[in-house]
């Protein structure tokens, strides 16, 4: 047994289609088709409304002795959904629509009526042009004016299109690529110049490295310096040696190394209260006697200044201890 749903059937080698008997059928026989209601209608028997798009199992047949420009016309029979009365309608190729024949009436359709009204008006205008020559002339002048206006609008549109710049995307992309390449080249040149300046600055600060690995620094020449400036003796830098604490105590006060040193205010107060010893007074008298002849020649009437001896650090400590012992004895 063959398959039920196949496209190709098996035909044996001895198959002869002429031997198949043919059944003669009626010339205008009816077919059952499935269709939808083409328009809204109302049943004449029961008044049931049948809306457009309702599905029916209808019988279809050819209309005898009727056609439109060789196009065949068909008739359909349906039954009312309420009273089961028969309704018939047929096709109308001239108006691309359907016409109700029996069993129902077509409901009001505003769109169809408007289309029919527009067709009637157009036919009336054509008839008037045929009969009235002045109307025909007016229509022609109106048509010519409309054509002139259309030409003017087209020219304006052409001018507007000419004003618009035509953008060529290939040229635009090419220019963009060129600008990008030029920018990249300028940036590379700027980076190279900056690197060269950095190298020159490094060489000026740290010097150049020779083949043996040593750094050689070149001194900058002062082009604007005069010969007198070159001949001036350069000041030698002072060498500061480390100072011990015992040196500060043993050194005298008028030592240039200790002049700038600030003494403790307590030490200053105690030195002001110290009385000079006999040795200090004898040395001061000797200094006065030696300086008196030299000063007598210039200013004999002026008294000689009293020169206080300079005491060292150890002397200050000794005098401070003596003064403290004297104060204790007085008390």
C-alpha positions as CSV (number, residue, x, y, z in Angstrom):
1,X,0.0,0.0,0.0
2,X,1.4,3.4,-1.0
3,X,1.8,6.4,1.2
4,X,-1.2,8.7,1.8
5,X,0.6,12.0,1.4
6,X,3.1,11.7,-1.5
7,X,3.7,13.8,-4.6
8,X,4.7,10.9,-6.9
9,X,2.6,7.9,-7.5
10,X,3.8,4.5,-8.8
11,X,2.7,3.7,-12.4
12,X,3.3,0.2,-13.6
13,X,5.0,-0.3,-17.0
14,X,1.8,-1.7,-18.6
15,X,-0.3,1.4,-17.4
16,X,-2.6,2.7,-20.2
17,X,-4.5,5.9,-19.2
18,X,-7.0,5.5,-22.1
19,X,-8.4,2.4,-20.5
20,X,-9.6,4.4,-17.5
21,X,-13.4,5.0,-17.7
22,X,-14.5,8.6,-17.6
23,X,-17.6,9.7,-15.8
24,X,-19.6,12.3,-17.5
25,X,-20.7,15.1,-15.2
26,X,-23.2,18.0,-15.5
27,X,-22.0,21.0,-17.4
28,X,-23.0,23.5,-14.7
29,X,-22.6,21.5,-11.5
30,X,-22.2,23.0,-8.1
31,X,-19.1,22.9,-5.8
32,X,-18.9,23.3,-2.0
33,X,-16.4,26.0,-1.1
34,X,-15.4,27.8,2.1
35,X,-15.8,31.6,2.0
36,X,-16.4,34.7,4.1
37,X,-19.3,37.1,3.8
38,X,-18.0,39.9,1.4
39,X,-20.2,42.6,3.0
40,X,-22.6,43.3,5.9
41,X,-26.2,42.1,5.2
42,X,-29.5,41.5,6.9
43,X,-31.7,38.5,6.5
44,X,-35.2,39.2,5.0
45,X,-36.8,36.3,6.8
46,X,-35.7,36.7,10.4
47,X,-33.9,40.0,10.4
48,X,-30.5,38.5,11.5
49,X,-27.5,40.7,10.9
50,X,-24.6,39.0,9.2
51,X,-21.4,40.9,9.5
52,X,-18.6,41.1,7.0
53,X,-16.0,38.2,7.4
54,X,-18.5,35.6,8.7
55,X,-17.4,32.2,7.4
56,X,-19.8,29.9,5.6
57,X,-19.8,26.6,3.7
58,X,-21.3,27.9,0.4
59,X,-22.3,26.3,-2.9
60,X,-20.7,27.8,-6.0
61,X,-21.9,27.7,-9.6
62,X,-21.4,29.5,-12.9
63,X,-23.9,32.1,-14.0
64,X,-25.2,31.0,-17.4
65,X,-25.2,33.5,-20.3
66,X,-23.5,36.2,-18.3
67,X,-20.0,37.5,-18.5
68,X,-18.0,40.7,-18.5
69,X,-15.4,41.1,-21.2
70,X,-14.9,37.4,-21.2
71,X,-14.7,37.2,-17.4
72,X,-16.8,34.4,-15.9
73,X,-19.4,35.4,-13.3
74,X,-20.0,33.1,-10.3
75,X,-23.0,32.7,-7.9
76,X,-22.9,31.7,-4.3
77,X,-25.5,30.2,-1.9
78,X,-25.3,30.5,1.8
79,X,-27.7,29.9,4.7
80,X,-28.7,32.3,7.5
81,X,-27.2,31.4,10.8
82,X,-30.6,31.8,12.6
83,X,-33.4,30.7,10.3
84,X,-31.4,28.7,7.8
85,X,-33.0,30.5,4.9
86,X,-31.0,30.6,1.7
87,X,-29.2,33.8,0.6
88,X,-27.6,34.2,-2.8
89,X,-25.2,36.7,-4.3
90,X,-22.9,36.9,-7.3
91,X,-19.7,38.6,-8.4
92,X,-19.6,41.9,-10.3
93,X,-16.3,42.2,-12.2
94,X,-17.3,45.6,-13.6
95,X,-17.3,47.3,-10.2
96,X,-15.0,44.7,-8.5
97,X,-17.7,44.0,-5.9
98,X,-20.6,41.6,-5.1
99,X,-24.3,42.0,-5.8
100,X,-27.1,40.5,-3.6
101,X,-29.7,38.6,-5.6
102,X,-32.1,37.1,-3.0
103,X,-32.7,36.4,0.7
104,X,-31.0,39.5,2.2
105,X,-30.5,43.2,1.9
106,X,-27.1,44.9,1.9
107,X,-26.4,47.3,4.8
108,X,-25.4,50.9,4.4
109,X,-21.8,51.4,3.5
110,X,-20.6,55.1,3.5
111,X,-17.3,54.4,1.7
112,X,-19.0,52.6,-1.2
113,X,-21.6,55.4,-1.5
114,X,-18.8,58.0,-1.5
115,X,-16.9,56.2,-4.3
116,X,-20.1,55.9,-6.3
117,X,-20.8,59.6,-5.9
118,X,-17.3,60.5,-7.0
119,X,-17.7,58.4,-10.1
120,X,-21.0,60.1,-11.0
121,X,-19.5,63.6,-10.6
122,X,-16.6,62.7,-12.9
123,X,-19.0,61.5,-15.5
124,X,-21.2,64.6,-15.2
125,X,-18.1,66.9,-15.7
126,X,-17.1,65.0,-18.8
127,X,-20.6,65.3,-20.2
128,X,-20.6,69.0,-19.6
129,X,-17.3,69.5,-21.4
130,X,-18.7,67.7,-24.4
131,X,-21.7,69.9,-24.6
132,X,-20.3,73.3,-23.4
133,X,-17.2,74.6,-25.3
134,X,-16.6,77.5,-22.8
135,X,-16.3,75.1,-20.0
136,X,-13.8,73.1,-22.0
137,X,-11.8,76.3,-22.6
138,X,-11.8,77.2,-18.9
139,X,-10.7,73.7,-17.9
140,X,-7.8,73.9,-20.4
141,X,-6.6,77.3,-19.1
142,X,-6.7,75.9,-15.6
143,X,-4.7,72.9,-16.7
144,X,-2.1,75.1,-18.4
145,X,-1.7,77.3,-15.3
146,X,-1.3,74.2,-13.2
147,X,1.4,73.0,-15.5
148,X,3.2,76.3,-15.4
149,X,3.1,76.3,-11.6
150,X,4.5,72.8,-11.5
151,X,7.4,73.7,-13.9
152,X,8.2,76.7,-11.6
153,X,8.2,74.5,-8.5
154,X,10.4,72.0,-10.3
155,X,12.9,74.7,-11.2
156,X,13.0,76.0,-7.6
157,X,13.7,72.5,-6.4
158,X,16.5,72.1,-8.9
159,X,18.1,75.4,-7.8
160,X,17.8,74.3,-4.1
161,X,19.5,71.0,-5.1
162,X,22.3,72.9,-6.8
163,X,22.9,75.1,-3.8
164,X,23.4,72.0,-1.6
165,X,27.0,70.9,-1.5
166,X,27.5,67.5,-2.8
167,X,29.5,65.6,-0.2
168,X,32.1,63.2,-1.6
169,X,32.8,60.8,1.2
170,X,35.9,59.3,-0.4
171,X,37.6,62.7,-0.7
172,X,36.5,63.5,2.9
173,X,38.1,60.3,4.2
174,X,41.2,60.9,2.1
175,X,41.6,64.4,3.6
176,X,41.0,63.1,7.1
177,X,43.7,60.5,6.6
178,X,46.2,63.1,5.3
179,X,45.5,65.4,8.2
180,X,46.0,62.6,10.7
181,X,49.3,61.6,9.0
182,X,50.5,65.2,9.2
183,X,49.5,65.5,12.8
184,X,51.3,62.2,13.6
185,X,54.5,63.5,11.8
186,X,54.4,66.8,13.6
187,X,54.0,65.0,17.0
188,X,56.9,62.7,16.1
189,X,59.1,65.7,15.2
190,X,58.2,67.5,18.5
191,X,59.0,64.3,20.5
192,X,62.3,63.9,18.8
193,X,63.2,67.6,19.5
194,X,62.2,67.2,23.1
195,X,64.3,64.0,23.4
196,X,67.3,65.9,21.9
197,X,66.9,68.8,24.3
198,X,66.7,66.3,27.2
199,X,69.9,64.6,26.1
200,X,71.8,67.9,25.7
201,X,70.6,68.9,29.2
202,X,71.7,65.5,30.7
203,X,75.1,65.9,29.0
204,X,75.5,69.4,30.3
205,X,74.6,68.3,33.9
206,X,76.2,64.9,34.2
207,X,78.8,65.1,31.4
208,X,79.5,62.7,28.5
209,X,80.4,59.1,28.9
210,X,83.6,58.1,27.2
211,X,84.6,54.8,25.7
212,X,86.3,53.6,28.9
213,X,83.1,54.3,30.9
214,X,84.2,57.5,32.7
215,X,82.0,60.6,32.9
216,X,83.6,63.8,31.5
217,X,81.9,67.1,32.3
218,X,82.7,70.1,30.1
219,X,82.8,73.5,31.9
220,X,80.7,76.2,30.5
221,X,82.7,79.1,28.9
222,X,81.6,82.7,29.9
223,X,81.9,84.5,26.6
224,X,81.0,87.9,28.0
225,X,83.5,87.9,30.9
226,X,86.3,90.5,30.6
227,X,90.1,89.9,31.0
228,X,90.1,91.8,34.4
229,X,87.5,89.4,35.8
230,X,89.7,86.5,34.8
231,X,92.8,88.1,36.4
232,X,90.9,88.6,39.8
233,X,92.0,86.1,42.4
234,X,89.3,83.7,43.3
235,X,88.3,83.3,47.0
236,X,89.4,80.1,48.5
237,X,86.8,78.2,50.3
238,X,87.2,78.1,54.0
239,X,88.0,74.7,55.4
240,X,86.1,74.1,58.6
241,X,87.7,71.4,60.8
242,X,85.8,69.7,63.5
243,X,86.1,71.5,66.9
244,X,86.5,69.6,70.2
245,X,84.7,70.6,73.4
246,X,88.1,71.0,75.2
247,X,89.3,73.4,72.6
248,X,86.4,75.7,73.2
249,X,87.1,75.8,76.9
250,X,90.9,76.3,76.4
251,X,90.6,78.9,73.7
252,X,90.5,82.7,74.6
253,X,87.4,84.8,74.1
254,X,89.0,87.0,71.4
255,X,89.7,83.9,69.2
256,X,88.0,84.6,65.9
257,X,86.7,81.0,65.9
258,X,84.8,81.6,69.1
259,X,83.7,85.3,68.7
260,X,80.6,84.3,66.8
261,X,79.7,81.7,69.5
262,X,76.9,82.9,71.8
263,X,77.5,82.5,75.5
264,X,75.0,81.4,78.0
265,X,73.3,84.5,79.6
266,X,74.0,83.0,83.1
267,X,77.8,82.9,82.3
268,X,77.6,86.6,81.0
269,X,76.0,87.7,84.3
270,X,78.6,85.9,86.4
271,X,81.5,87.3,84.4
272,X,80.3,90.9,85.0
273,X,80.3,90.4,88.7
274,X,83.9,88.9,88.8
275,X,86.6,91.2,90.3
276,X,90.0,91.2,88.6
277,X,92.9,89.5,90.5
278,X,96.2,91.0,91.5
279,X,97.9,89.4,88.5
280,X,95.3,90.9,86.2
281,X,95.8,94.4,87.8
282,X,99.6,94.2,87.5
283,X,99.3,93.2,83.8
284,X,96.9,96.1,83.3
285,X,99.4,98.6,84.9
286,X,102.2,97.3,82.7
287,X,100.0,97.8,79.7
288,X,99.2,101.4,80.8
289,X,102.8,102.2,81.3
290,X,103.8,100.9,77.9
291,X,101.0,102.8,76.2
292,X,101.5,106.1,78.1
293,X,104.5,107.5,76.2
294,X,102.9,106.8,72.8
295,X,99.7,108.5,73.8
296,X,101.4,111.5,75.5
297,X,102.8,112.8,72.3
298,X,99.4,113.0,70.7
299,X,97.0,113.7,73.5
300,X,98.7,114.3,76.9
301,X,95.6,115.5,78.7
302,X,93.4,112.5,77.8
303,X,93.3,109.8,80.4
304,X,94.4,106.3,79.3
305,X,91.6,103.8,78.8
306,X,91.3,100.8,81.1
307,X,91.9,97.6,79.2
308,X,90.3,94.6,80.7
309,X,92.1,91.3,80.2
310,X,90.5,88.6,78.3
311,X,89.8,85.5,80.2
312,X,89.7,82.1,78.8
313,X,87.1,79.5,79.4
314,X,89.0,77.9,82.3
315,X,89.6,81.3,83.8
316,X,86.0,82.1,83.8
317,X,85.1,78.9,85.6
318,X,87.8,79.6,88.2
319,X,86.6,83.2,88.8
320,X,83.0,82.0,89.0
321,X,84.0,79.5,91.8
322,X,86.0,82.2,93.7
323,X,83.0,84.6,93.6
324,X,80.7,81.9,94.9
325,X,83.1,81.1,97.8
326,X,83.4,84.8,98.7
327,X,79.6,85.2,98.7
328,X,79.3,82.2,101.0
329,X,81.9,83.6,103.4
330,X,80.1,87.0,103.5
331,X,76.9,85.4,104.4
